[in-house]
Amino acid sequence: MHTDPAPLPIPPIGHREGHWTVPDTGLVSRRARAAGTGPYDAAIPAPLAELSLAVPGDLAADAAEAEAALVALDREAAATLGGTHPTLGPMASILLRTESASSSRIEDLTVGARQLALAELRASTSTNARMVVANVRAMETAIALAERLDLPAVLAMQQALLAEDPRHAEEAGRLREQLVWIGRGAHSPRGASFIAPEAAEVPAAMDDLVRFLARDDLPVLIHAALAHAQLETIHPFTDGNGRTGRALVHALLHGKGLLTTLTPPLSAGLLRELDAYIAALTAFRAGDARPIVEAMAQAARYAAVTGGALIRDLGAELEEARERLAGLRPQAVGWRLLPLLVGQPVIDAAAVRRALGVADASAQRALAQLTEAGVLQERTGAARGRIWQHEGILAVLDDYAAAIRRPG
């Protein structure tokens, strides 16, 4: 007889009633003001810092298997490329960027590989691309601060995310001071799918979350899944909660020592099963953490398998480029530029100068060498402000993004 899997019980959230009044600003109809005015129930997060977890055996095994897959990817990259290999850093960089782009796509921020690479050069006119680059900075901040996951670290992640967004720059790196909610209208929380805690309760809830992050008695992936769901429940910021919460997952995976080299595209796995991910957050708030652990474990397996394939596909592009450069003398500066194209497949002379620490003449020579060999293509046709790209690497990245089917 089929039985449902055992839950991972946690205390459910509570609720606190408030009263909302929609002001008469002239922007909202009388009918909408009347419907939006009245009582609402804001969430009260259940504390996690001292929580005793009874993880069902099958769920613990599932999480351990997913952890092992991530570790295998991390070790394979380090072993295959070697710690001093010039491609290791660019590979890690592009996986982090892929994760950031996938996390942004969950928030409906979609951008192609070329526009994202241009935004890294500050040469893109795409607003979405600049916002995804900001998410890259948040991920980088998360990894850099992984060994001290306190409140300033979490604030720094969100600050990196929103610092250059003119709509939210004043709120970047600060806990919110207003009520926020998910779904329904912008003028009232009434009828929303989730109403976050009152702003006055956020500092205490974040203090509890920080103490939960400091625990070292939990399986890492389970720890990360619960911490992520708790941050989404607290919703401590006016914007960027989802992307900050997913950056926090990677900070935990690195801070607890599970990963040392790569930032695998976990958000790509969550994006493929977006309805299940959202349902898992709802179940967490209702008192069952099993679905969010399952969602994170499945995302980890997807990240490990597809991240490995992405590394191999990018490696194949580099190998083909090396064959094209076979006649180039070993001391040529073009060889030093080649591995950097993985992390920056759209590049200009200024970026080459910075990356290689060479004069402009040497940078131009390297670009010319790779262009003459057919490795790079110059697409602007301009005398100044020229930009080169590696079309094969861009195609690999775009194909990966296309394979992630976001519902709806």
RALINUR-V226863 format. One record per pair of residues at least 24 apart in sequence whose C-alpha atoms are under 10 Angstrom apart, sorted by sequence separation. I is the first residue (numbers start at 1). J is the second residue. D is the distance in whole Angstrom. If there is no record, write none. Layout:
I,J,D + I,J,D
This chain:
16,40,8 + 17,41,4 + 18,42,7 + 104,128,9 + 134,158,10 + 136,160,9 + 137,161,7 + 138,162,9 + 151,175,10 + 175,199,8 + 176,200,9 + 206,230,9 + 224,248,8 + 225,249,7 + 228,252,10 + 243,267,9 + 315,339,9 + 318,342,8 + 15,40,9 + 16,41,5 + 17,42,6 + 104,129,10 + 134,159,9 + 135,160,7 + 136,161,8 + 137,162,10 + 175,200,10 + 177,202,9 + 205,230,9 + 206,231,8 + 209,234,9 + 224,249,5 + 227,252,9 + 270,295,7 + 273,298,9 + 317,342,9 + 333,358,9 + 15,41,6 + 16,42,5 + 17,43,9 + 134,160,6 + 135,161,5 + 176,202,8 + 205,231,9 + 223,249,9 + 224,250,8 + 269,295,8 + 270,296,7 + 273,299,8 + 337,363,9 + 14,41,9 + 15,42,5 + 16,43,6 + 101,128,10 + 104,131,8 + 105,132,9 + 133,160,10 + 134,161,5 + 135,162,8 + 175,202,7 + 176,203,9 + 224,251,9 + 225,252,10 + 269,296,8 + 270,297,10 + 272,299,9 + 314,341,10 + 315,342,9 + 14,42,8 + 15,43,5 + 16,44,7 + 101,129,9 + 104,132,6 + 133,161,8 + 134,162,7 + 175,203,8 + 205,233,10 + 206,234,8 + 221,249,8 + 224,252,6 + 269,297,9 + 270,298,8 + 271,299,9 + 314,342,7 + 334,362,9 + 338,366,9 + 13,42,10 + 14,43,6 + 15,44,5 + 103,132,9 + 104,133,10 + 132,161,9 + 134,163,8 + 205,234,7 + 206,235,10 + 220,249,10 + 221,250,10 + 223,252,8 + 224,253,7 + 267,296,9 + 269,298,7 + 270,299,5 + 333,362,7 + 334,363,9 + 337,366,7 + 338,367,10 + 347,376,10 + 13,43,6 + 14,44,5 + 15,45,9 + 101,131,9 + 102,132,9 + 104,134,10 + 131,161,8 + 134,164,8 + 206,236,8 + 223,253,9 + 266,296,8 + 269,299,4 + 270,300,9 + 272,302,9 + 332,362,9 + 333,363,8 + 334,364,10 + 336,366,8 + 337,367,8 + 346,376,9 + 348,378,10 + 12,43,10 + 13,44,5 + 14,45,7 + 101,132,6 + 104,135,7 + 131,162,8 + 134,165,9 + 175,206,9 + 203,234,10 + 205,236,9 + 221,252,8 + 266,297,9 + 268,299,7 + 269,300,7 + 311,342,10 + 333,364,10 + 334,365,8 + 335,366,8 + 345,376,9 + 346,377,10 + 347,378,10 + 12,44,9 + 13,45,5 + 14,46,7 + 100,132,7 + 101,133,8 + 103,135,8 + 104,136,10 + 202,234,7 + 220,252,7 + 221,253,7 + 224,256,10 + 266,298,9 + 267,299,7 + 268,300,9 + 269,301,8 + 270,302,9 + 333,365,8 + 334,366,4 + 338,370,8 + 346,378,10 + 12,45,8 + 13,46,5 + 100,133,8 + 103,136,10 + 131,164,8 + 201,234,9 + 202,235,8 + 203,236,8 + 220,253,7 + 223,256,10 + 266,299,5 + 267,300,9 + 269,302,5 + 270,303,9 + 332,365,9 + 333,366,5 + 334,367,7 + 337,370,9 + 11,45,9 + 12,46,6 + 13,47,9 + 98,132,10 + 100,134,9 + 101,135,8 + 130,164,9 + 131,165,8 + 202,236,6 + 220,254,10 + 265,299,8 + 266,300,6 + 268,302,8 + 269,303,6 + 332,366,8 + 333,367,9 + 334,368,8 + 335,369,9 + 341,375,10 + 11,46,6 + 12,47,10 + 97,132,9 + 100,135,6 + 101,136,8 + 130,165,9 + 199,234,9 + 201,236,10 + 202,237,9 + 213,248,10 + 220,255,10 + 221,256,10 + 264,299,10 + 265,300,8 + 266,301,8 + 267,302,9 + 268,303,7 + 269,304,10 + 334,369,6 + 335,370,9 + 341,376,9 + 350,385,10 + 10,46,8 + 11,47,8 + 97,133,8 + 99,135,9 + 100,136,5 + 196,232,9 + 197,233,8 + 198,234,9 + 199,235,10 + 220,256,7 + 264,300,8 + 266,302,7 + 267,303,8 + 333,369,9 + 334,370,6 + 349,385,9 + 10,47,9 + 11,48,9 + 99,136,8 + 100,137,9 + 196,233,6 + 197,234,6 + 198,235,10 + 199,236,8 + 219,256,10 + 220,257,9 + 221,258,9 + 264,301,10 + 265,302,8 + 266,303,5 + 269,306,9 + 332,369,9 + 333,370,10 + 334,371,10 + 338,375,9 + 348,385,8 + 349,386,8 + 350,387,10 + 10,48,8 + 97,135,8 + 98,136,9 + 100,138,9 + 127,165,10 + 195,233,9 + 196,234,6 + 197,235,8 + 198,236,10 + 199,237,9 + 214,252,10 + 220,258,7 + 264,302,9 + 265,303,5 + 266,304,8 + 268,306,9 + 338,376,10 + 348,386,6 + 349,387,8 + 96,135,10 + 97,136,6 + 100,139,7 + 194,233,9 + 195,234,10 + 196,235,6 + 197,236,9 + 213,252,8 + 219,258,10 + 264,303,6 + 265,304,8 + 268,307,10 + 347,386,9 + 348,387,5 + 349,388,9 + 11,51,9 + 96,136,7 + 97,137,9 + 99,139,9 + 100,140,10 + 195,235,9 + 196,236,8 + 216,256,8 + 263,303,9 + 264,304,7 + 265,305,10 + 266,306,10 + 347,387,6 + 348,388,6 + 10,51,8 + 96,137,10 + 215,256,10 + 264,305,10 + 265,306,8 + 266,307,9 + 328,369,8 + 346,387,7 + 347,388,5 + 348,389,9 + 10,52,9 + 94,136,10 + 97,139,9 + 213,255,10 + 214,256,10 + 264,306,9 + 265,307,7 + 328,370,10 + 346,388,6 + 347,389,6 + 9,52,10 + 10,53,8 + 93,136,9 + 96,139,7 + 97,140,9 + 213,256,10 + 264,307,6 + 345,388,8 + 346,389,4 + 347,390,9 + 9,53,8 + 10,54,9 + 96,140,8 + 263,307,9 + 264,308,9 + 325,369,8 + 345,389,5 + 346,390,7 + 8,53,8 + 9,54,8 + 262,307,10 + 325,370,7 + 328,373,9 + 344,389,9 + 345,390,5 + 346,391,9 + 8,54,7 + 9,55,8 + 324,370,9 + 327,373,9 + 344,390,9 + 345,391,8 + 7,54,9 + 8,55,6 + 9,56,10 + 93,140,9 + 96,143,10 + 249,296,9 + 325,372,9 + 326,373,9 + 345,392,9 + 346,393,9 + 7,55,8 + 8,56,7 + 233,281,8 + 322,370,10 + 324,372,10 + 325,373,6 + 341,389,8 + 342,390,9 + 345,393,6 + 346,394,8 + 6,55,9 + 7,56,7 + 232,281,8 + 233,282,9 + 321,370,9 + 324,373,6 + 325,374,9 + 341,390,7 + 344,393,9 + 345,394,7 + 6,56,6 + 323,373,9 + 324,374,7 + 325,375,8 + 343,393,9 + 344,394,10 + 5,56,9 + 6,57,9 + 8,59,8 + 229,280,9 + 230,281,9 + 233,284,9 + 322,373,10 + 324,375,7 + 342,393,7 + 6,58,9 + 7,59,9 + 151,203,9 + 154,206,10 + 229,281,6 + 233,285,7 + 321,373,8 + 323,375,10 + 338,390,10 + 341,393,8 + 342,394,9 + 345,397,10 + 5,58,8 + 6,59,9 + 182,235,10 + 228,281,9 + 229,282,9 + 232,285,10 + 321,374,8 + 322,375,9 + 341,394,10 + 5,59,9 + 181,235,9 + 229,283,10 + 230,284,8 + 321,375,6 + 151,206,7 + 180,235,8 + 226,281,10 + 229,284,7 + 230,285,8 + 320,375,9 + 321,376,9 + 150,206,9 + 151,207,7 + 154,210,9 + 179,235,10 + 180,236,9 + 225,281,10 + 229,285,8 + 150,207,9 + 153,210,10 + 179,236,10 + 180,237,8 + 181,238,9 + 318,375,9 + 151,209,9 + 178,236,10 + 179,237,10 + 180,238,7 + 226,284,8 + 317,375,9 + 150,209,9 + 151,210,6 + 176,235,9 + 177,236,9 + 178,237,9 + 179,238,8 + 180,239,9 + 149,209,10 + 150,210,6 + 151,211,10 + 175,235,9 + 176,236,6 + 177,237,9 + 178,238,8 + 229,289,9 + 149,210,7 + 150,211,8 + 175,236,6 + 176,237,5 + 177,238,8 + 148,210,10 + 149,211,9 + 174,236,9 + 175,237,5 + 176,238,6 + 150,213,8 + 174,237,7 + 175,238,8 + 176,239,9 + 226,289,7 + 229,292,7 + 149,213,7 + 150,214,8 + 173,237,8 + 174,238,9 + 225,289,9 + 226,290,9 + 228,292,9 + 229,293,10 + 148,213,10 + 149,214,7 + 172,237,8 + 225,290,10 + 148,214,9 + 171,237,8 + 172,238,9 + 225,291,10 + 226,292,7 + 147,214,10 + 171,238,7 + 172,239,9 + 222,289,9 + 225,292,6 + 226,293,7 + 171,239,8 + 172,240,9 + 222,290,9 + 224,292,10 + 225,293,6 + 228,296,10 + 224,293,9 + 225,294,9 + 321,390,10 + 168,238,8 + 222,292,9 + 223,293,9 + 225,295,8 + 226,296,10 + 168,239,7 + 222,293,6 + 225,296,6 + 321,392,10 + 167,239,10 + 168,240,10 + 221,293,8 + 222,294,9 + 224,296,9 + 225,297,9 + 318,390,10 + 320,392,10 + 221,294,10 + 317,390,9 + 222,296,8 + 317,391,10 + 318,392,9 + 221,296,7 + 222,297,8 + 317,392,6 + 318,393,9 + 221,297,7 + 316,392,10 + 317,393,6 + 154,231,10 + 162,239,8 + 316,393,9 + 161,239,9 + 162,240,7 + 314,392,8 + 315,393,9 + 158,237,8 + 161,240,7 + 221,300,9 + 313,392,10 + 314,393,6 + 317,396,9 + 161,241,10 + 313,393,8 + 314,394,10 + 155,236,10 + 158,239,9 + 159,240,9 + 314,395,10 + 155,237,9 + 158,240,7 + 161,243,8 + 314,396,7 + 157,240,10 + 158,241,8 + 161,244,8 + 313,396,7 + 314,397,9 + 160,244,10 + 313,397,9 + 158,243,8 + 159,244,9 + 311,396,10 + 157,243,9 + 158,244,6 + 310,396,8 + 157,244,6 + 158,245,9 + 310,397,8 + 156,244,10 + 157,245,9 + 194,282,9 + 155,244,9 + 158,247,9 + 193,282,10 + 310,399,10 + 154,244,8 + 157,247,8 + 310,400,7 + 154,245,9 + 157,248,8 + 194,285,10 + 309,400,10 + 154,247,9 + 307,400,9 + 154,248,7 + 157,251,10 + 306,400,8 + 153,248,10 + 154,251,10 + 306,403,10 + 153,251,10 + 149,248,9 + 142,244,9 + 146,248,9 + 149,251,8 + 145,248,10 + 146,249,10 + 148,251,9 + 149,252,8 + 139,243,9 + 142,246,10 + 143,247,8 + 146,250,8 + 147,251,8 + 148,252,10 + 135,240,9 + 138,243,8 + 139,244,8 + 142,247,6 + 143,248,9 + 146,251,5 + 147,252,8 + 138,244,7 + 141,247,9 + 142,248,6 + 143,249,10 + 145,251,7 + 146,252,6 + 149,255,8 + 139,246,9 + 140,247,9 + 141,248,10 + 142,249,9 + 143,250,7 + 144,251,8 + 145,252,10 + 146,253,8 + 147,254,8 + 148,255,8 + 135,243,7 + 138,246,10 + 139,247,5 + 142,250,7 + 143,251,5 + 146,254,6 + 147,255,5 + 135,244,8 + 138,247,7 + 139,248,8 + 142,251,5 + 143,252,9 + 145,254,10 + 146,255,4 + 147,256,8 + 138,248,10 + 139,249,10 + 140,250,10 + 141,251,9 + 142,252,9 + 143,253,9 + 144,254,9 + 145,255,8 + 146,256,8 + 147,257,9 + 136,247,9 + 139,250,8 + 140,251,9 + 143,254,7 + 144,255,9 + 146,257,10 + 135,247,9 + 139,251,8 + 142,254,9 + 143,255,8 + 142,255,9 + 143,260,10 + 143,262,10 + 143,263,9 + 140,263,10 + 139,263,9 + 272,403,9 + 273,404,10 + 274,405,10 + 275,406,10 + 268,400,9 + 272,404,6 + 273,405,9 + 274,406,7 + 275,407,8 + 107,240,9 + 268,401,8 + 271,404,7 + 272,405,6 + 273,406,8 + 274,407,7 + 270,404,10 + 271,405,7 + 272,406,6 + 273,407,8 + 274,408,10 + 107,242,8 + 268,403,9 + 269,404,8 + 271,406,6 + 272,407,7 + 104,240,10 + 106,242,8 + 107,243,8 + 268,404,6 + 269,405,10 + 270,406,9 + 271,407,8 + 42,179,9 + 106,243,9 + 268,405,9 + 42,180,9 + 43,181,10 + 104,242,9 + 105,243,10 + 268,406,9 + 42,181,9 + 103,242,8 + 104,243,7 + 103,243,6 + 102,243,10 + 103,244,9 + 103,245,10 + 104,246,10 + 100,243,8 + 103,246,7 + 103,247,9 + 100,246,9 + 42,189,9 + 99,246,9 + 100,247,8 + 40,188,9 + 41,189,9 + 99,247,9 + 36,185,9 + 40,189,7 + 41,190,8 + 36,186,10 + 37,187,10 + 38,188,9 + 39,189,9 + 40,190,6 + 41,191,10 + 36,187,7 + 37,188,7 + 38,189,10 + 39,190,7 + 40,191,8 + 41,192,10 + 43,194,8 + 44,195,10 + 45,196,9 + 99,250,10 + 36,188,5 + 37,189,9 + 38,190,8 + 40,192,9 + 42,194,8 + 43,195,6 + 44,196,8 + 45,197,7 + 67,219,9 + 32,185,10 + 35,188,9 + 36,189,7 + 37,190,8 + 41,194,9 + 42,195,5 + 43,196,5 + 44,197,6 + 67,220,8 + 33,187,8 + 36,190,6 + 41,195,7 + 42,196,6 + 43,197,5 + 44,198,8 + 67,221,7 + 96,250,10 + 32,187,9 + 33,188,9 + 35,190,8 + 36,191,8 + 40,195,8 + 41,196,9 + 42,197,5 + 43,198,8 + 64,219,8 + 66,221,8 + 67,222,10 + 32,188,9 + 35,191,10 + 41,197,9 + 42,198,6 + 45,201,9 + 49,205,10 + 63,219,8 + 64,220,9 + 41,198,10 + 44,201,8 + 45,202,9 + 47,204,10 + 48,205,9 + 63,220,9 + 64,221,8 + 43,201,10 + 44,202,9 + 47,205,7 + 49,207,9 + 50,208,9 + 63,221,6 + 64,222,9 + 28,187,8 + 46,205,8 + 47,206,10 + 49,208,6 + 60,219,8 + 63,222,7 + 27,187,10 + 45,205,7 + 47,207,10 + 48,208,7 + 49,209,6 + 44,205,9 + 45,206,10 + 47,208,6 + 48,209,7 + 49,210,8 + 50,211,9 + 51,212,9 + 60,221,10 + 106,267,8 + 46,208,9 + 47,209,8 + 48,210,10 + 49,211,5 + 50,212,7 + 60,222,8 + 103,265,9 + 105,267,9 + 106,268,9 + 45,208,10 + 48,211,8 + 49,212,4 + 55,218,10 + 59,222,9 + 100,263,10 + 102,265,7 + 103,266,8 + 104,267,9 + 105,268,9 + 23,187,9 + 47,211,10 + 48,212,6 + 49,213,8 + 55,219,10 + 99,263,7 + 101,265,9 + 102,266,8 + 103,267,5 + 104,268,10 + 106,270,8 + 107,271,10 + 22,187,7 + 23,188,10 + 47,212,9 + 48,213,9 + 49,214,9 + 50,215,9 + 53,218,9 + 98,263,9 + 99,264,7 + 100,265,8 + 102,267,5 + 103,268,7 + 106,271,6 + 21,187,9 + 22,188,7 + 49,215,8 + 52,218,10 + 96,262,7 + 97,263,9 + 98,264,8 + 99,265,4 + 100,266,10 + 101,267,9 + 102,268,5 + 103,269,10 + 105,271,8 + 106,272,9 + 20,187,10 + 21,188,8 + 22,189,10 + 55,222,9 + 95,262,7 + 96,263,5 + 97,264,10 + 98,265,6 + 99,266,7 + 100,267,8 + 101,268,9 + 102,269,9 + 103,270,8 + 104,271,10 + 20,188,7 + 21,189,10 + 93,261,10 + 94,262,9 + 95,263,6 + 96,264,7 + 97,265,9 + 98,266,10 + 99,267,6 + 100,268,9 + 102,270,9 + 103,271,8 + 106,274,8 + 20,189,8 + 92,261,7 + 93,262,8 + 94,263,9 + 95,264,6 + 96,265,7 + 98,267,9 + 99,268,7 + 102,271,7 + 19,189,10 + 20,190,8 + 91,261,10 + 92,262,5 + 93,263,8 + 94,264,10 + 95,265,7 + 98,268,8 + 99,269,10 + 102,272,10 + 19,190,9 + 91,262,8 + 92,263,7 + 89,261,9 + 91,263,10 + 92,264,9 + 88,261,9 + 89,262,9 + 88,262,9 + 48,226,9 + 83,261,9 + 48,227,9 + 15,195,9 + 18,198,9 + 15,196,10 + 16,197,8 + 17,198,10 + 15,197,8 + 16,198,8 + 48,230,8 + 78,260,9 + 14,197,10 + 47,230,9 + 70,253,10 + 78,261,7 + 13,197,10 + 46,230,9 + 74,258,9 + 75,259,9 + 77,261,8 + 78,262,9 + 45,230,8 + 74,259,6 + 75,260,9 + 77,262,8 + 45,231,10 + 67,253,9 + 71,257,10 + 73,259,9 + 74,260,7 + 75,261,8 + 46,233,10 + 71,258,6 + 72,259,10 + 74,261,6 + 75,262,9 + 45,233,7 + 46,234,10 + 70,258,8 + 71,259,6 + 73,261,9 + 74,262,6 + 44,233,9 + 45,234,7 + 70,259,7 + 71,260,9 + 73,262,8 + 74,263,9 + 43,233,8 + 44,234,8 + 68,258,9 + 71,261,10 + 74,264,8 + 43,234,8 + 67,258,8 + 71,262,10 + 73,264,8 + 67,259,9 + 70,262,9 + 70,263,9 + 70,264,8 + 70,266,10 + 99,303,9 + 95,303,10 + 99,307,10 + 98,307,9 + 95,307,7 + 98,310,10 + 95,308,10 + 95,310,8 + 10,226,10 + 94,310,10 + 95,311,8 + 94,311,9 + 91,310,9 + 92,311,9 + 13,233,9 + 91,311,7 + 94,314,10 + 88,311,10 + 91,314,8 + 121,344,9 + 91,315,9 + 120,344,8 + 123,347,10 + 121,346,8 + 123,348,10 + 117,343,9 + 118,344,9 + 120,346,9 + 121,347,7 + 70,297,10 + 117,344,6 + 118,345,9 + 119,346,10 + 120,347,9 + 121,348,8 + 66,294,10 + 69,297,10 + 87,315,9 + 116,344,10 + 117,345,7 + 118,346,6 + 116,345,10 + 117,346,6 + 118,347,8 + 121,350,9 + 63,293,7 + 66,296,9 + 67,297,8 + 70,300,7 + 73,303,9 + 74,304,9 + 114,344,10 + 116,346,9 + 117,347,8 + 118,348,10 + 121,351,7 + 59,290,7 + 62,293,9 + 63,294,7 + 66,297,5 + 69,300,7 + 70,301,7 + 73,304,6 + 77,308,8 + 87,318,9 + 113,344,10 + 114,345,8 + 115,346,9 + 120,351,10 + 59,291,10 + 62,294,8 + 63,295,10 + 65,297,8 + 66,298,7 + 68,300,9 + 69,301,6 + 70,302,9 + 72,304,8 + 73,305,8 + 76,308,8 + 113,345,9 + 114,346,7 + 60,293,9 + 63,296,8 + 64,297,9 + 65,298,10 + 66,299,9 + 67,300,7 + 68,301,9 + 69,302,9 + 70,303,8 + 71,304,9 + 72,305,10 + 73,306,10 + 74,307,10 + 113,346,9 + 55,289,10 + 56,290,9 + 59,293,8 + 60,294,10 + 63,297,5 + 66,300,6 + 67,301,8 + 69,303,9 + 70,304,5 + 73,307,8 + 74,308,9 + 77,311,8 + 81,315,10 + 55,290,9 + 59,294,7 + 62,297,7 + 63,298,9 + 65,300,9 + 66,301,5 + 69,304,6 + 70,305,9 + 73,308,6 + 77,312,10 + 53,289,10 + 62,298,9 + 65,301,8 + 66,302,9 + 68,304,9 + 69,305,8 + 72,308,10 + 63,300,9 + 66,303,10 + 67,304,9 + 70,307,9 + 59,297,9 + 63,301,10 + 66,304,8 + 70,308,10 + 73,311,10 + 46,285,9 + 45,285,8 + 44,285,10 + 46,287,9 + 43,285,9 + 97,343,9 + 93,340,10 + 94,341,10 + 95,342,10 + 96,343,10 + 91,339,9 + 94,342,7 + 95,343,9 + 90,339,7 + 91,340,9 + 93,342,8 + 94,343,5 + 86,336,8 + 89,339,9 + 90,340,6 + 91,341,10 + 92,342,9 + 93,343,6 + 94,344,8 + 86,337,10 + 87,338,9 + 88,339,9 + 89,340,8 + 90,341,8 + 91,342,6 + 92,343,8 + 93,344,9 + 94,345,10 + 86,338,9 + 87,339,5 + 88,340,10 + 90,342,6 + 91,343,6 + 86,339,6 + 87,340,7 + 89,342,9 + 90,343,4 + 85,339,9 + 86,340,8 + 87,341,9 + 88,342,10 + 89,343,8 + 90,344,8 + 87,342,8 + 88,343,10 + 87,343,9 + 123,385,10 + 123,387,9 + 121,387,10 + 118,387,9 + 12,283,9 + 13,284,9 + 14,285,9 + 118,389,10 + 12,284,7 + 13,285,5 + 14,286,9 + 117,389,9 + 11,284,9 + 12,285,5 + 13,286,7 + 10,284,8 + 11,285,8 + 12,286,5 + 13,287,7 + 9,284,9 + 10,285,9 + 11,286,8 + 12,287,4 + 114,389,8 + 8,284,9 + 10,286,9 + 11,287,5 + 12,288,8 + 114,390,10 + 9,286,9 + 10,287,5 + 11,288,8 + 12,289,10 + 114,391,9 + 117,394,9 + 9,287,6 + 10,288,6 + 11,289,10 + 8,287,8 + 9,288,5 + 10,289,7 + 114,393,10 + 7,287,9 + 8,288,5 + 9,289,6 + 10,290,9 + 113,393,9 + 114,394,6 + 7,288,6 + 8,289,5 + 9,290,8 + 113,394,6 + 114,395,9 + 6,288,10 + 7,289,7 + 8,290,5 + 112,394,9 + 113,395,8 + 7,290,6 + 8,291,8 + 112,395,10 + 113,396,9 + 114,397,9 + 6,290,8 + 7,291,8 + 8,292,10 + 113,397,6 + 114,398,9 + 5,290,9 + 8,293,9 + 112,397,8 + 113,398,6 + 112,398,6 + 113,399,10 + 111,398,9 + 113,400,10 + 113,401,9 + 112,401,8 + 111,401,9 + 112,402,10 + 110,401,9 + 105,401,10 + 108,406,9 + 98,397,8 + 102,401,8 + 105,404,10 + 101,401,9 + 106,406,8 + 105,406,8 + 106,407,10 + 95,397,10 + 98,400,9 + 102,404,9 + 94,397,9 + 98,401,8 + 102,406,10
